Each structure stands twice: as C-alpha cells, then as structure tokens.
Amino acid sequence: IGLLVLKGIEKVEENKFAVVGVALAGCVLAYVMNVDYSYTGVLLIVILYVLRNDHKNRCIVGGILFAYEVTSIFAFMMMYRYTGKKGETKLPKMVFYGFYPVHWLLLYLVRIMVF
C-alpha cells in the first residue's frame, strides 16, 4: 500500500491537495484492510518521502507524530545524527556497536520486572 501511495504521489506531486488525497486514501485503505502497520505505517512512509530533502524537519515531524511509540523517538534521533556518508557520524562508532546488545538487555530486564 505504501508503494502504491508513493507512486500516486509522484504522479500528482505538483498539486498539494491531490498529494494529501492520495495519502489519505492509502491510510484509509490500510485501516480498512486491517494490515499490520495500519494507517500509521502509510503515514510514516508519506512523511519520510515528502520531507526527503529536509532532513531536520523529517526527523522532528516523524518523532512528534510517532512519540506514542517510545522506540521511534530513538530511531528518529539516530536518523538525525546520520550524515549521509558511510563511516561519517557525529557519534562515536562504539555507540552504534553497543546499542543493539544494550537495548536487548534493557528489554530483558523490563520483561523480568513486569512478568
């Protein structure tokens, strides 16, 4: 559904109302079909596409709209720090190497405390 929405947006990109209409139609279709990601997945795809040339606002808007999903805030923070060049980042390399195992450990600890 997301890919179809992107193709539709490409065809009507000059008309902002049509872009909103295509995005809305995709969101409604995803909701009605009861897909895993529902309308929020389509909305995220549209946001990332429409703001593809505006790195800062893409991360801010995405982070705000999906703040209910706690992990998305961290994902958008990481996206913001990405410079677009392989091997170049504003964060130390070890932060990226350590993130994956540390986040699994934290999830495990939360599971132990909750259950």
C-alpha positions in Angstrom: 0.0 0.0 0.0 2.9 2.3 0.9 4.5 1.8 -2.5 1.2 2.5 -4.3 0.8 5.7 -2.4 4.3 6.8 -3.3 3.6 6.1 -7.0 0.4 8.1 -6.7 2.1 11.0 -5.0 4.8 11.0 -7.8 2.1 11.4 -10.4 0.3 14.3 -8.6 3.3 15.9 -6.8 2.6 19.4 -8.1 -0.9 19.5 -6.6 -0.6 19.6 -2.8 -4.3 18.8 -2.3 -4.0 15.7 -4.6 -1.0 14.6 -2.6 -3.0 14.8 0.7 -5.9 12.9 -1.0 -3.6 10.1 -2.2 -2.0 9.8 1.2 -5.4 9.9 2.9 -6.7 7.2 0.6 -3.7 5.0 1.3 -4.2 5.5 5.1 -7.9 4.6 4.9 -7.2 1.5 2.7 -4.6 0.3 5.2 -7.0 0.8 8.1 -9.9 -0.9 6.3 -7.7 -3.8 5.3 -6.5 -4.1 8.9 -2.9 -4.5 7.9 -0.2 -4.9 10.5 1.1 -1.3 10.4 -2.4 0.2 9.8 -2.6 3.8 8.6 0.4 4.8 10.7 2.8 2.8 8.5 1.5 4.5 5.4 1.6 7.9 7.1 5.3 7.3 8.1 6.2 6.4 4.5 4.5 9.5 3.2 6.2 11.7 5.8 9.6 10.3 5.0 9.0 10.7 1.3 7.5 14.2 1.3 10.3 15.5 3.6 13.1 13.6 1.9 15.1 16.7 1.2 14.5 18.3 4.6 16.5 16.1 7.0 15.9 18.1 10.1 12.2 18.6 9.8 11.7 14.9 8.7 13.2 13.8 12.0 11.3 16.3 14.1 7.9 15.7 12.4 8.4 11.9 12.5 9.5 12.0 16.1 6.5 14.1 17.2 3.9 12.1 15.2 5.1 8.8 16.5 6.1 9.8 20.0 3.5 7.3 21.3 5.8 4.6 20.1 8.7 5.2 22.6 11.3 3.5 20.4 10.5 5.7 17.4 12.0 8.7 19.3 15.3 6.9 19.5 15.1 5.9 15.8 14.5 9.5 14.7 17.3 10.7 16.9 19.7 8.2 15.2 18.4 9.3 11.8 19.0 12.9 12.7 22.6 12.2 13.6 23.3 10.4 10.3 25.3 12.5 7.9 24.5 10.6 4.7 28.1 9.3 4.3 29.3 5.9 5.1 31.5 5.9 8.1 30.9 9.5 8.9 28.9 10.3 12.0 28.7 12.7 14.8 28.5 9.9 17.3 31.4 7.6 18.3 31.5 4.3 16.5 31.1 2.3 19.7 27.7 3.8 20.4 26.4 2.0 17.3 28.1 -1.2 18.2 26.9 -1.1 21.7 23.3 0.0 21.0 21.9 -3.4 19.8 23.1 -5.6 22.7 22.4 -2.9 25.3 18.8 -2.4 24.1 18.2 -6.2 24.2 19.5 -6.3 27.8 17.2 -3.5 28.8 14.2 -5.2 27.2 15.1 -8.4 29.0 15.3 -6.5 32.3 11.9 -4.8 31.7 10.4 -8.2 31.0 11.8 -9.6 34.2 10.4 -6.7 36.2 7.0 -6.8 34.5 6.4 -10.5 34.5 
